[in-house]
């Protein structure tokens, strides 16, 4: 399963679900958006397993994505979720910081988890390299590639002119002969990065034109089981009050059919996907759309793209005129048509357009490395 196949579905509502199965991590990367530590809070495996058991061949996500913290600190859970997903017809992906890469062979429990997923992705950047040597990361990727595993890298940097990104992307292409796709994104000003990164960021550009939020398409399960329509780390960490319109439920109480239905039917989430929060505030709000600064999210575009954009979303429910107007418009035929057309346009634009918008545009084409268009795509709306 190539990275392009996953990103092709990124704008399709409820076509995938993110599992944040732990907040623990043995690394101490100074840009970590979750401020993860080895003794961070963790919730029972059974809660995540039970939710995955609610997938059926008739009602399932196309993709199941797992991350953390460090997801491979719970290798048995990764393997079990991947197996449950496959039994229902879904395919799975796990993102790892490769904390084990300098141990020689991959520990057996971790190898079984990696073997169980359909796509393995590793994080790599200047801060990960302070913890895990680049050569060790390459060795693991080479081993998996030689076994026929689909792999990719998720790289972060300080922007299009960051010399680190030029260096690492060029070396990956040489080392792996363009067989390893790369999703390159800016470092997120959250967690341990928020103390130093915000000082280096330009002021956000706001817009009152329709600007659909494709990354609100996939439900995100936090490490505590809470499910939101937003992967912005400030929302997940509770640094800002969770806007009621972004809350989809909790996996201790709700199964996949319930979460999927809410993701598809929530009027505010639908409107954000179709038009974006700044347009909604400008069109329907009474407060003028003012918001404080903030930031974007993390892996595979599970956050949003600019500070004002996200922060406007967080205050939409506070202006009661916005949800009232959205509810009144939600079930009109014209509204449904606009939503369908927006989704179709985003899907038609394709994975490279998504990578340009939510990653660093200069490196967007790298997501297609090693992609064979003749390979199968999942059964579903895009086949």
PEWOUR-V865758 format. One record per run of one state. SS is the DSSP state (H for helix, E for strand, - for the rest). FROM is the first residue (numbers start at 0). TO is the last residue. Records with the same first field share a line. If there is no record, write none. Layout:
SS->FROM-TO / FROM-TO
//
This chain:
-->0-1 / 8-14 / 20-22 / 24-35 / 37-43 / 52-54 / 56-57 / 59-61 / 67-69 / 88-89 / 96-99 / 103-106 / 116-117 / 124-124 / 129-132 / 146-149 / 157-161 / 176-179 / 186-189 / 193-196 / 200-212 / 216-217 / 221-224 / 228-231 / 237-242 / 250-254 / 265-265 / 275-275 / 284-297 / 301-305 / 314-314 / 318-318 / 330-331 / 358-359 / 368-382
H->2-7 / 44-51 / 70-87 / 100-102 / 107-115 / 125-128 / 133-145 / 162-175 / 190-192 / 197-199 / 213-215 / 232-236 / 243-245 / 255-264 / 266-274 / 276-283 / 298-300 / 306-313 / 315-317 / 319-329 / 332-357 / 360-367
E->15-19 / 23-23 / 36-36 / 55-55 / 58-58 / 62-66 / 90-95 / 118-123 / 150-156 / 180-185 / 218-220 / 225-227 / 246-249
//
